[in-house]
Amino acid sequence: MKIIAVGMNYTQHNKELGHTLINQEPVIFMKPDSAILKDGKPFFIPDFSDEVHYETELVVRINRLGKNIAPRFAHRYYDAVTVGIDFTARDLQRRFREFGGPWELCKGFDSSAAIGTFVPVERFADIQQLHFNLTIDGQEVQSGCTADMLFHVDDIIAYVSRFVTLKIGDLLFTGTPAGVGPVSVGQHLQGYLEGDKLLDFYIR
């Protein structure tokens, strides 16, 4: 399986990071399967970064093989969603960007893709009207609604499938809203989708 992620998919998040350009196409990057963190296992802050940020996102699970998928058929290619966190080594990202280099390492390191419990997509009337949020030690630090995405789920799937074949079990991280920030040892992170807690783990 592979992890496909979308960067800069919420306007307010782009502003908080100082990105002023309006993207005409989705910004896509990948994470390896070794990035998966699941089953409530703790996230260990890596020794190569002094500033790891949480980025809470809706995660979509692909359930069919697909290539060159038309947007109107894209909804057939996923069956479940959850809340996930795209952990980012922000200090590395800034350094890589300064010299115009690729920044996969600041996004794709081990355990950098935390995922919660998946729930059937049929539970929701509209995937583009889902509210999700993250709490740290019981205090809400980030919240968003998929209605605010610059590029919607079905359009992202159609776009990505032009370049790479989607396979059963692939995961799509759909971008984060404003409110990202650093994590520190001992914190308790909990992620919610439409009020249901799907993600629950500690920072070590």
C-alpha positions as CSV (number, residue, x, y, z in Angstrom):
1,M,0.0,0.0,0.0
2,K,1.0,3.6,-0.4
3,I,0.1,6.9,1.3
4,I,-0.9,9.8,-0.9
5,A,-1.1,13.1,0.8
6,V,-2.3,16.6,-0.3
7,G,-0.5,19.7,0.8
8,M,-1.9,23.2,1.1
9,N,-5.6,22.2,0.6
10,Y,-7.1,24.7,3.1
11,T,-6.8,28.5,2.6
12,Q,-6.4,29.4,6.2
13,H,-3.6,26.9,6.7
14,N,-1.8,28.2,3.7
15,K,-1.9,31.7,5.2
16,E,-0.6,30.6,8.6
17,L,2.5,29.1,6.8
18,G,2.9,32.2,4.6
19,H,1.8,30.6,1.3
20,T,0.1,33.3,-0.8
21,L,0.0,31.6,-4.2
22,I,-3.3,30.0,-5.3
23,N,-2.7,26.5,-6.4
24,Q,-4.3,25.5,-9.7
25,E,-3.8,21.8,-9.1
26,P,-3.5,19.7,-5.9
27,V,-0.1,19.6,-4.3
28,I,0.7,15.9,-3.9
29,F,3.4,14.1,-2.0
30,M,3.9,10.5,-0.8
31,K,4.7,8.7,2.4
32,P,6.1,5.2,2.6
33,D,4.1,2.4,4.3
34,S,6.6,2.6,7.2
35,A,5.1,5.9,8.1
36,I,1.9,4.3,9.3
37,L,1.2,4.7,13.0
38,K,-2.0,2.9,14.2
39,D,-3.7,1.0,16.9
40,G,-3.1,3.7,19.5
41,K,0.6,3.2,19.5
42,P,2.6,6.2,20.8
43,F,4.5,8.6,18.5
44,F,8.1,8.9,19.4
45,I,9.6,12.3,18.5
46,P,12.6,11.6,16.2
47,D,16.1,12.8,17.2
48,F,16.6,14.6,13.9
49,S,14.0,17.3,14.5
50,D,13.4,19.9,17.2
51,E,10.0,21.0,15.8
52,V,7.6,18.3,14.9
53,H,4.1,19.6,14.1
54,Y,0.7,17.9,14.1
55,E,-1.5,18.3,11.0
56,T,-5.0,16.8,11.5
57,E,-6.7,15.5,8.4
58,L,-9.5,13.4,7.0
59,V,-8.0,10.2,5.7
60,V,-9.8,8.2,2.9
61,R,-9.2,4.5,2.3
62,I,-9.1,3.3,-1.3
63,N,-11.1,0.0,-1.9
64,R,-10.7,-0.5,-5.7
65,L,-8.0,-0.7,-8.3
66,G,-8.2,2.4,-10.4
67,K,-6.4,4.4,-13.1
68,N,-7.6,7.5,-14.9
69,I,-10.7,7.7,-12.8
70,A,-13.3,10.3,-13.9
71,P,-14.4,12.6,-11.1
72,R,-18.0,11.5,-11.4
73,F,-17.0,7.9,-10.6
74,A,-14.4,8.6,-7.9
75,H,-16.8,8.0,-5.1
76,R,-16.8,4.4,-6.0
77,Y,-13.2,4.0,-5.2
78,Y,-13.2,4.5,-1.4
79,D,-15.2,2.8,1.4
80,A,-14.1,4.3,4.7
81,V,-12.7,7.4,6.4
82,T,-11.0,8.3,9.6
83,V,-9.0,11.1,11.3
84,G,-5.3,11.1,10.8
85,I,-2.2,13.2,11.6
86,D,0.4,14.1,9.0
87,F,3.4,14.7,11.3
88,T,5.8,17.2,9.8
89,A,9.4,17.9,10.8
90,R,8.9,21.7,10.3
91,D,12.5,22.7,10.9
92,L,13.7,20.2,8.3
93,Q,11.0,21.4,5.9
94,R,12.1,25.0,6.1
95,R,15.7,24.0,5.6
96,F,14.9,21.8,2.5
97,R,12.8,24.6,1.0
98,E,15.6,27.2,1.5
99,F,17.7,25.5,-1.2
100,G,14.8,24.3,-3.3
101,G,15.3,20.6,-2.6
102,P,12.6,18.0,-2.2
103,W,11.1,17.7,1.3
104,E,9.9,14.0,1.5
105,L,12.1,13.3,4.5
106,C,10.4,15.9,6.6
107,K,7.0,14.3,5.8
108,G,7.7,10.6,5.2
109,F,9.8,9.5,8.2
110,D,8.8,6.5,10.3
111,S,5.4,6.8,12.2
112,S,4.7,10.2,10.5
113,A,1.2,9.1,9.4
114,A,-1.0,8.4,12.4
115,I,-4.4,6.9,11.5
116,G,-7.5,6.3,13.7
117,T,-10.2,3.7,13.4
118,F,-11.9,3.7,10.0
119,V,-15.7,4.0,9.7
120,P,-17.8,3.2,6.6
121,V,-18.3,6.2,4.3
122,E,-22.0,5.2,4.0
123,R,-22.4,6.6,7.5
124,F,-22.2,10.1,6.2
125,A,-24.5,11.9,3.8
126,D,-21.8,14.0,2.2
127,I,-18.0,13.5,2.6
128,Q,-17.6,17.2,1.8
129,Q,-19.6,18.2,4.9
130,L,-17.6,16.5,7.6
131,H,-16.3,18.2,10.7
132,F,-13.1,16.9,12.4
133,N,-11.0,18.1,15.3
134,L,-8.0,17.4,17.4
135,T,-7.5,17.8,21.2
136,I,-4.3,17.8,23.1
137,D,-4.6,17.0,26.8
138,G,-8.3,17.6,26.5
139,Q,-8.1,21.1,24.9
140,E,-9.1,21.6,21.3
141,V,-6.2,22.8,19.2
142,Q,-7.4,22.3,15.6
143,S,-10.7,21.9,13.9
144,G,-11.9,21.9,10.3
145,C,-14.6,21.0,7.8
146,T,-14.1,19.2,4.6
147,A,-16.4,21.8,2.9
148,D,-13.4,24.2,3.1
149,M,-11.1,22.1,1.0
150,L,-9.7,23.8,-2.0
151,F,-9.7,20.5,-3.9
152,H,-12.4,18.0,-3.0
153,V,-11.9,14.3,-2.3
154,D,-13.3,13.0,-5.6
155,D,-11.3,15.6,-7.6
156,I,-8.1,14.6,-5.8
157,I,-8.7,11.0,-6.6
158,A,-9.3,11.7,-10.2
159,Y,-6.2,13.9,-10.4
160,V,-3.8,11.5,-8.7
161,S,-5.1,8.5,-10.7
162,R,-3.8,10.2,-13.9
163,F,-0.3,9.6,-12.6
164,V,-0.3,6.6,-10.4
165,T,-2.6,3.6,-10.2
166,L,-4.7,3.5,-7.0
167,K,-4.7,0.1,-5.2
168,I,-6.8,-1.5,-2.6
169,G,-5.7,-0.3,0.9
170,D,-4.0,2.9,-0.3
171,L,-4.6,5.8,2.0
172,L,-5.3,9.4,1.0
173,F,-4.5,12.2,3.5
174,T,-6.6,15.1,2.3
175,G,-4.9,18.2,3.8
176,T,-5.0,20.1,7.1
177,P,-6.9,23.2,8.1
178,A,-5.4,26.1,10.1
179,G,-4.1,25.5,13.7
180,V,-1.1,23.3,13.2
181,G,1.5,23.3,16.0
182,P,4.3,21.5,17.7
183,V,4.0,18.4,19.8
184,S,6.0,17.6,23.0
185,V,6.7,14.5,25.1
186,G,3.9,13.4,27.3
187,Q,1.0,15.0,25.4
188,H,-2.2,13.1,24.8
189,L,-3.7,13.5,21.3
190,Q,-7.3,12.6,20.5
191,G,-8.9,13.0,17.0
192,Y,-12.7,13.2,16.4
193,L,-14.8,12.9,13.3
194,E,-18.4,14.3,13.6
195,G,-18.0,14.0,17.4
196,D,-16.8,10.4,17.4
197,K,-13.4,9.8,18.8
198,L,-11.4,7.7,16.2
199,L,-7.8,8.6,17.2
200,D,-6.2,8.3,20.6
201,F,-2.5,8.1,21.4
202,Y,0.4,9.7,23.3
203,I,3.6,11.5,22.4
204,R,6.8,10.0,23.8
